[in-house]
Each structure stands twice: as structure tokens, then as C-alpha cells.
Amino acid sequence: MAQKVLVFGDIGIDDTVALIYGYFDDTIDIVGVVANYGNIPREKALANVNYVRELFDIDPSIEVILGAEKPMTGENPIFFPEIHGEYGLGPIEPPLLNDESVVENFFEVVEIIKRYRNQELVIVNIGRLTSLATMFILYPLDMENVRHVYIMGGAFWVPGNATALSEANFYGDPIAAQLVLKNAHDVTIIPLNVTQQAIATPQMVDYINRMGQAKIIKPLLDYYYHYYKQRNPRIHGSPLHDVVTLMATVDKDMFMFRYLPVEIIQSEYGEERGQSIADIRPYVDLQESEAKDEKHHRIALELDYWQFYNKFMSIMTGQAFQ
């Protein structure tokens, strides 16, 4: 049976590629998407989900839910069109929704959790954590029915991408990130340590464009690569932060994990805001069988790139890669 997944994301370029990947991978069944603010405003994130659904004729019964509009810090979010494009899809301008189509329906997350609680629902959070944290505040008992939470966030002993120390999802709402880590009973963190290794090269993208069905992938990842190449001339392609996080729900052998307690720095300003700190003292660095304390989080620290490459290319082209 395919893994039931509820996605929380801001639906920029890499989120969109993750949704498309999940649609093609028969071992993943995305049952709903919560569209939040993040790299783009939530209304644009919502429009992007609907655009992808129509583009691939995805089952309209898959629910799209309006998530958070701003972080728990109370600040107005800062958006990043230079990374994801004005509308979040690089050069593509999807049709925006009119006001009548934007309905506050966040409570429907609870209905999804109840519907799939006997099928081991997992949550994958690939944006700011505000909406997910809200679930733990409003519906803690219902959240007990979620088997596992996968989070794209954090940077451990590697440079951040929001500041020198912090990754963008944790930096954007450190209050929410800390709340989720304190309250979720089973958490896997997929940090920059591995997501920056999950590279789609221009050659991979061109091959997917020739052989696969998702022609939208090339303009999305060409735009993404252009930004990253300007920022880091040594990079070889586009990092698929959100795709590899979604893959972790069914391809755990692709990663090397450690089980460590994690805290998020709550500073209002400064380089350290949103920094993820893991306690690596020997007597708290446990094996999986020992890590029963909810404060020990499973952190992916190494990626088997060739497993990632083979699986990603196989799913996106419909061909076997070895």
C-alpha cells in the first residue's frame, strides 16, 4: 500500500517538483496539501497547487487547504522572487485565484488526519512550520494519530542559507519550529546537510524533458539553477530540498541518520536566529533502539547520491536507472 502523505508547503519551485514527483511515484499517495506563506504569499502558493492539479489532471478530491499567512513571530513575511520567481514557479505565471476561490478551510486538516489515521498517515513539512505548529496548539489529540512528521529544515555543522548559521524554514518562524520539535512524537529532520547534495544537474533536467511527461520541470529547474549558479559558481545543478524530503518517507535506506536532541535558537534578530543545534555529547547520542525519548529527533546527515539519482530519474522518466 502506498504511503499516505499530507504535505505542508509554500509551493515554490522545489515544492512543486516534489508534488509532481509524489504524483508519479506509486509508493507515495499525497492525500492533501496545506498551502502556506513562505518564499511566496499563501494565495500564490494556493494558486500553484491548483495549477499543478489541473496541469496533470490530478484527482480533484485531493484537498487543498489554506494555511498560515504569517509566522508566529508576528512579523510580516519576506518573500524571495529572485529564487522562485514572482509567482513561485520561476518564469511561469499561473492564473491567480479570485477572492471567492480563497476559502479559509484549515479545520479540514483534522478531517484528513481522522480519515487516514488507521492507514499510518505521515506529514511532510517542506516550508515554514507555522501551520504545522498551529495543529499542535489547536488539535494535540488529533496529532497523536499522525505516525510520523518529516521536516525539511535545519543545518547541522554546515552553512545555513538564510544566514551563515540558519536554514530558511527554521529562520522564517523559529517559534513554530521549536514548538513542532517539542511536541511531535516521531520526527525526521532532513536538513541542508543532505538536501544540498540532492542535485539535479542540467543534463538530468534535459533528459527528463526529452523522455518524461513533466515538461514543466525544465523551466522550473533551469530558473532555479540560474539563481544557485549566481550564488555559488561551483554548484553543479539545482538542489531538490523538498523532493528528497518527500522521498525519505519511503526510501529510508537512502540516508544515514543520527538520533539527537535538537533545539532552535529563538533570537528575534541576528545570524543565530533559527539556528538548529543538536546535542552531540556522547551520552545523548543514541541508537535508534535507544532513542525513545521524544526529544531525540532522527536527523539525516548523509545521502547516498546514487540511490537518489536512480530513484529520481526512474520516477521522472518512467525508465529504469541503475
C-alpha positions as CSV (number, residue, x, y, z in Angstrom):
1,M,0.0,0.0,0.0
2,A,1.3,3.5,-0.9
3,Q,2.3,5.7,2.0
4,K,-0.4,8.3,2.7
5,V,1.2,11.8,2.9
6,L,-0.2,15.1,3.9
7,V,2.1,17.9,2.6
8,F,2.6,21.3,4.2
9,G,4.5,23.7,1.9
10,D,4.8,27.1,0.4
11,I,4.7,25.6,-3.1
12,G,7.6,27.4,-4.8
13,I,9.8,25.7,-7.4
14,D,11.2,22.8,-5.3
15,D,7.9,22.2,-3.6
16,T,6.2,22.0,-7.0
17,V,8.7,19.4,-8.2
18,A,8.1,17.4,-5.0
19,L,4.4,17.4,-5.7
20,I,4.9,16.2,-9.2
21,Y,7.4,13.6,-8.1
22,G,4.8,12.4,-5.5
23,Y,2.2,12.2,-8.2
24,F,4.4,9.9,-10.4
25,D,5.7,7.7,-7.5
26,D,3.2,4.9,-7.0
27,T,4.6,4.3,-3.5
28,I,3.5,7.7,-2.4
29,D,-0.1,8.9,-2.1
30,I,-0.5,12.6,-1.4
31,V,-3.9,13.0,0.2
32,G,-3.8,16.7,0.8
33,V,-1.8,19.9,0.5
34,V,-1.7,22.7,3.0
35,A,-0.6,25.9,1.2
36,N,1.3,28.4,3.4
37,Y,3.2,31.6,3.1
38,G,7.0,31.2,2.7
39,N,9.0,32.1,-0.3
40,I,5.8,33.4,-1.8
41,P,2.5,34.6,-0.3
42,R,0.0,31.9,0.6
43,E,-2.5,32.9,-2.1
44,K,0.1,32.3,-4.7
45,A,1.0,29.0,-3.1
46,L,-2.6,28.0,-3.3
47,A,-2.8,29.0,-6.9
48,N,0.3,27.0,-7.7
49,V,-1.2,23.8,-6.2
50,N,-4.4,24.2,-8.2
51,Y,-2.3,24.9,-11.4
52,V,-0.3,21.7,-10.9
53,R,-3.5,19.7,-10.3
54,E,-5.1,20.9,-13.5
55,L,-1.9,20.5,-15.5
56,F,-1.6,16.8,-14.6
57,D,-5.3,16.1,-14.2
58,I,-4.8,15.1,-10.6
59,D,-7.8,13.7,-8.7
60,P,-9.8,16.8,-7.6
61,S,-10.8,15.0,-4.4
62,I,-7.3,15.6,-3.1
63,E,-7.9,18.5,-0.7
64,V,-6.0,21.8,-0.9
65,I,-6.1,23.8,2.3
66,L,-5.3,27.4,3.1
67,G,-2.6,27.5,5.7
68,A,-0.8,30.3,7.6
69,E,-0.4,33.8,6.2
70,K,2.4,35.0,8.5
71,P,4.7,33.5,11.2
72,M,4.1,33.1,14.9
73,T,6.7,35.8,15.5
74,G,4.0,38.3,14.3
75,E,6.3,39.7,11.6
76,N,5.2,40.3,8.0
77,P,7.0,37.6,6.0
78,I,9.7,38.4,3.5
79,F,9.3,36.8,0.0
80,F,12.0,35.7,-2.4
81,P,11.0,36.2,-6.1
82,E,14.7,36.1,-7.1
83,I,14.8,32.5,-6.0
84,H,11.4,31.2,-7.0
85,G,10.0,33.8,-9.4
86,E,7.3,36.3,-8.8
87,Y,4.6,33.7,-8.7
88,G,6.7,30.9,-7.2
89,L,7.1,28.9,-10.5
90,G,10.1,30.6,-12.0
91,P,9.2,32.1,-15.4
92,I,5.7,30.6,-15.3
93,E,2.7,32.8,-14.4
94,P,-0.2,30.6,-13.4
95,P,-3.7,32.0,-13.3
96,L,-4.3,33.5,-9.9
97,L,-7.4,32.7,-7.9
98,N,-10.2,35.2,-7.4
99,D,-11.1,36.2,-3.9
100,E,-14.2,33.9,-3.9
101,S,-11.9,30.9,-4.5
102,V,-9.7,31.6,-1.4
103,V,-11.6,29.9,1.4
104,E,-10.4,29.6,5.0
105,N,-10.6,25.8,5.5
106,F,-7.8,25.0,7.8
107,F,-10.0,22.9,10.0
108,E,-10.1,20.3,7.2
109,V,-6.6,19.2,8.2
110,V,-8.3,17.5,11.2
111,E,-10.7,15.7,8.9
112,I,-7.8,14.3,6.8
113,I,-6.0,13.1,9.9
114,K,-9.1,11.3,11.1
115,R,-9.8,9.8,7.7
116,Y,-6.4,8.2,7.4
117,R,-5.4,7.6,11.0
118,N,-5.7,3.8,10.5
119,Q,-3.5,3.9,7.4
120,E,-0.5,5.4,9.1
121,L,-0.6,8.9,7.8
122,V,2.6,10.9,7.7
123,I,3.1,14.6,7.4
124,V,5.8,16.1,5.3
125,N,6.5,19.8,6.0
126,I,8.6,21.4,3.3
127,G,8.1,25.1,4.2
128,R,7.8,27.3,7.2
129,L,6.4,25.4,10.2
130,T,3.7,27.8,11.3
131,S,0.7,25.8,10.1
132,L,2.0,22.6,11.5
133,A,2.8,24.2,14.8
134,T,-0.8,25.5,14.9
135,M,-2.1,22.0,14.7
136,F,-0.2,21.0,17.8
137,I,-1.7,24.0,19.6
138,L,-5.3,23.5,18.5
139,Y,-5.6,19.8,18.0
140,P,-2.9,18.0,20.1
141,L,-5.1,14.8,20.5
142,D,-5.7,14.5,16.8
143,M,-1.9,14.9,16.1
144,E,-1.3,11.8,18.2
145,N,-2.8,9.9,15.2
146,V,-0.1,11.1,12.8
147,R,2.5,8.3,12.6
148,H,5.5,10.4,11.7
149,V,6.5,14.0,10.8
150,Y,9.2,14.7,8.2
151,I,10.6,18.2,8.1
152,M,12.8,19.9,5.6
153,G,14.7,22.3,7.8
154,G,17.9,23.0,9.7
155,A,21.6,22.9,9.1
156,F,24.0,21.0,11.3
157,W,27.6,21.9,11.2
158,V,27.2,23.2,7.7
159,P,26.4,26.8,6.5
160,G,22.8,28.0,6.5
161,N,21.0,29.5,3.5
162,A,19.1,32.3,5.4
163,T,22.1,33.3,7.5
164,A,25.5,31.9,8.0
165,L,24.0,29.7,10.7
166,S,20.4,29.2,9.9
167,E,18.2,27.4,7.3
168,A,15.3,29.3,5.8
169,N,12.4,27.3,7.1
170,F,13.6,27.4,10.7
171,Y,14.7,31.0,10.4
172,G,11.3,32.1,9.0
173,D,9.5,31.0,12.1
174,P,11.8,29.7,14.8
175,I,8.9,29.8,17.4
176,A,6.9,27.3,15.2
177,A,10.0,25.1,14.5
178,Q,10.7,24.8,18.2
179,L,7.1,24.1,19.0
180,V,6.9,21.3,16.5
181,L,10.1,19.6,17.7
182,K,9.0,19.8,21.3
183,N,5.5,18.3,20.6
184,A,5.7,15.9,17.7
185,H,6.4,12.3,19.0
186,D,8.2,11.0,15.9
187,V,10.2,13.4,13.8
188,T,12.7,13.1,11.0
189,I,14.7,16.2,10.1
190,I,16.0,16.4,6.5
191,P,18.5,19.3,6.8
192,L,20.7,21.2,4.3
193,N,23.4,18.6,5.1
194,V,21.7,16.2,2.7
195,T,19.3,18.4,0.7
196,Q,22.2,20.4,-0.8
197,Q,23.6,17.1,-2.0
198,A,20.4,16.1,-3.8
199,I,21.4,17.8,-7.0
200,A,19.6,17.7,-10.3
201,T,22.2,18.6,-13.0
202,P,21.2,20.4,-16.2
203,Q,21.9,17.1,-18.0
204,M,19.4,15.3,-15.8
205,V,16.8,18.0,-16.4
206,D,17.3,17.9,-20.1
207,Y,16.9,14.1,-20.2
208,I,13.7,14.3,-18.1
209,N,12.4,17.0,-20.5
210,R,13.1,14.6,-23.5
211,M,11.9,11.4,-22.0
212,G,9.4,12.2,-19.2
213,Q,5.9,13.5,-19.1
214,A,6.5,16.6,-16.8
215,K,7.7,19.2,-19.3
216,I,7.2,21.9,-16.7
217,I,10.3,20.5,-14.8
218,K,12.8,22.1,-17.2
219,P,11.7,25.8,-17.0
220,L,11.3,25.4,-13.2
221,L,14.7,23.9,-12.6
222,D,16.5,26.0,-15.2
223,Y,15.3,29.1,-13.4
224,Y,16.3,27.6,-10.0
225,Y,19.7,26.6,-11.3
226,H,20.3,30.1,-12.7
227,Y,19.8,31.6,-9.2
228,Y,22.0,29.0,-7.4
229,K,24.8,29.3,-10.1
230,Q,25.0,33.0,-9.5
231,R,25.2,32.5,-5.7
232,N,27.6,29.6,-5.9
233,P,29.5,29.2,-9.3
234,R,30.8,25.8,-8.2
235,I,27.4,24.2,-7.8
236,H,26.6,21.5,-10.4
237,G,22.8,21.8,-10.5
238,S,19.6,22.5,-8.6
239,P,19.2,21.2,-5.1
240,L,16.0,19.3,-4.7
241,H,15.4,20.1,-1.0
242,D,11.7,19.2,-0.9
243,V,11.9,16.2,-3.3
244,V,14.4,14.4,-1.2
245,T,12.4,15.1,2.0
246,L,9.3,13.5,0.4
247,M,11.4,10.6,-0.8
248,A,12.5,10.0,2.8
249,T,9.0,8.7,3.7
250,V,9.5,5.6,1.6
251,D,13.3,5.5,0.8
252,K,14.9,5.5,4.3
253,D,17.9,3.5,3.1
254,M,19.0,6.5,1.1
255,F,20.1,8.2,4.3
256,M,22.4,7.9,7.2
257,F,20.7,9.1,10.4
258,R,21.7,10.1,13.9
259,Y,19.3,10.4,16.8
260,L,19.9,13.6,18.7
261,P,18.0,16.2,20.7
262,V,17.6,19.4,18.7
263,E,16.8,23.0,19.9
264,I,16.0,26.0,17.7
265,I,17.5,29.4,18.7
266,Q,14.7,31.9,19.3
267,S,16.5,35.2,18.8
268,E,14.5,37.9,17.2
269,Y,17.4,39.2,15.2
270,G,20.9,38.2,14.3
271,E,22.8,35.4,12.5
272,E,21.8,32.9,15.1
273,R,18.0,33.3,14.8
274,G,16.6,29.9,13.7
275,Q,19.8,28.1,14.2
276,S,19.3,24.3,14.7
277,I,21.6,23.0,17.4
278,A,22.0,19.2,18.0
279,D,23.3,17.9,21.3
280,I,26.2,15.6,20.3
281,R,27.5,14.8,23.7
282,P,28.3,11.0,23.8
283,Y,25.8,10.1,26.4
284,V,22.9,11.6,24.5
285,D,23.9,10.3,21.0
286,L,21.7,7.2,20.9
287,Q,21.0,4.4,18.5
288,E,17.5,4.0,17.0
289,S,16.5,1.3,19.5
290,E,17.6,3.5,22.4
291,A,16.1,6.8,21.2
292,K,12.7,6.5,22.9
293,D,12.7,10.0,24.4
294,E,10.6,12.3,22.3
295,K,13.4,14.9,22.4
296,H,15.6,12.7,20.3
297,H,15.0,13.5,16.7
298,R,16.1,11.5,13.7
299,I,18.4,13.7,11.6
300,A,19.6,12.8,8.1
301,L,23.2,13.7,7.9
302,E,24.4,11.8,4.8
303,L,22.8,11.0,1.5
304,D,23.5,8.1,-0.9
305,Y,23.5,10.2,-4.0
306,W,23.4,7.3,-6.5
307,Q,20.3,5.9,-4.8
308,F,18.8,9.3,-5.0
309,Y,19.8,9.7,-8.7
310,N,18.5,6.3,-9.7
311,K,15.2,6.7,-8.0
312,F,14.5,10.3,-9.0
313,M,15.4,9.7,-12.7
314,S,13.4,6.4,-12.8
315,I,10.3,8.1,-11.4
316,M,10.5,11.2,-13.5
317,T,11.2,9.4,-16.8
318,G,9.4,6.1,-16.3
319,Q,12.6,4.3,-17.2
320,A,14.8,2.0,-15.1
321,F,18.1,3.6,-13.9
322,Q,20.8,1.5,-12.3
